[in-house]
Amino acid sequence: MKFKSSLVVSMILAVLAGAGATAQKTVDAVLNGTGLWLGSDPRERAGTLIEGEALARLSWQADAPAFPGDRPGSLTALYDARLAPGRFGVPLAEIWDQDDTFTAAAVFVIEPEGFRADPNGFFEISWGLWNTAQTGMNRTGNFSDFAADSFELLEFAWFPNVSDFFGGPFLSPALFGEADEASPLFPFLGGFANFAFGSEAATLPMGEPLMAVLEHRPEADAVVVSVHRVIQGGRVVPIPGAVSVIDLTTLPRRMYSFDALGLTLWQDGFSGEPSSLYARVTFHRLVAVPGRVNRLESLLHLPPPARP
């Protein structure tokens, strides 16, 4: 896709690959970025990644912009822990691995109507990056087999369940590395044999636009996940306490790569009745760019990569 010079200039002003980055590096970051464009129904678009039973959980709305910086169109996902799993997203413009710095972000609204998080359950609202050849559909394991097959997966994950015993809710991003079949734990845990996560108690507001940001910083041995409010004028302000860090040095085998970005709609192998989670989340933006982003507001204005 060719970009007009005026559009390139606006991109340069919007997205910065890092402090002191050259203009060319910034342009490269934009051109190699990925976004799920919602101006038309992405379920019917060529090139969209549809895995498992994702379509049963999604609805698209041709609605007007809902807040400053928004664009027409939104996609509502049903996080019901009892349903068959699926993933829905787009290919990355390039493959990223454990050595690459990149930033991904989603703008979404957690709908309060019908929301339920069972205090006796534990399940997530999630999105992230995965490897289409390696990441399976079993994220949780089950009572008869604890092994997960969700290898090479990096996720934003918020667990809204609150219990008297465990507390909550928790912002708990997770990283599954490549399958480590040499690990003595692999036959029993599968993906959890090469797994790292962060966890912080964090309450997220419902019924208002939020921006979740996932920063992969290998030079700092960290993945930093934060959540922010999108307020009047299109400004982004952090939610106190809504920051969680994955320490990459705790991953037993630090090898992984990603080629896709999107929504991860899992099934809870341990859920009974009622469902451990029932939530509708309306997504307004989902983007990923190489490098660091200095000003988070720029992610609200990042143009989509290309229309079909």
HELIX and SHEET records of a PDB file:
HELIX    1   1 SER A    5  ALA A   14  1                                  10    
HELIX    2   2 ALA A   23  LEU A   31  1                                   9    
HELIX    3   3 PRO A   42  GLU A   44  5                                   3    
HELIX    4   4 ALA A   54  ARG A   57  5                                   4    
HELIX    5   5 PHE A  186  LEU A  189  1                                   4    
HELIX    6   6 GLY A  191  ASN A  194  5                                   4    
HELIX    7   7 PRO A  218  ALA A  220  5                                   3    
HELIX    8   8 GLN A  232  GLY A  234  5                                   3    
HELIX    9   9 LEU A  248  THR A  250  5                                   3    
HELIX   10  10 SER A  298  HIS A  301  1                                   4    
SHEET    1   A 4 THR A  34  GLY A  35  0                                        
SHEET    2   A 4 LEU A 277  PRO A 290 -1                                        
SHEET    3   A 4 SER A  74  ASP A  80 -1                                        
SHEET    4   A 4 LEU A  58  GLN A  61 -1                                        
SHEET    1   B 6 THR A  34  GLY A  35  0                                        
SHEET    2   B 6 LEU A 277  PRO A 290 -1                                        
SHEET    3   B 6 PHE A 102  ALA A 117 -1                                        
SHEET    4   B 6 LEU A 210  ARG A 217 -1                                        
SHEET    5   B 6 ALA A 222  ILE A 231 -1                                        
SHEET    6   B 6 ARG A 235  ASP A 247 -1                                        
SHEET    1   C 7 LEU A  49  GLY A  52  0                                        
SHEET    2   C 7 GLY A  86  ASP A  97 -1                                        
SHEET    3   C 7 SER A 257  LEU A 265 -1                                        
SHEET    4   C 7 ILE A 125  TRP A 130 -1                                        
SHEET    5   C 7 LEU A 153  PHE A 159 -1                                        
SHEET    6   C 7 PHE A 170  LEU A 171 -1                                        
SHEET    7   C 7 GLU A 200  ALA A 201 -1                                        
SHEET    1   D 7 LEU A  49  GLY A  52  0                                        
SHEET    2   D 7 GLY A  86  ASP A  97 -1                                        
SHEET    3   D 7 SER A 257  LEU A 265 -1                                        
SHEET    4   D 7 ILE A 125  TRP A 130 -1                                        
SHEET    5   D 7 LEU A 153  PHE A 159 -1                                        
SHEET    6   D 7 ALA A 174  PHE A 176 -1                                        
SHEET    7   D 7 PHE A 195  PHE A 197 -1                                        
END                                                                             
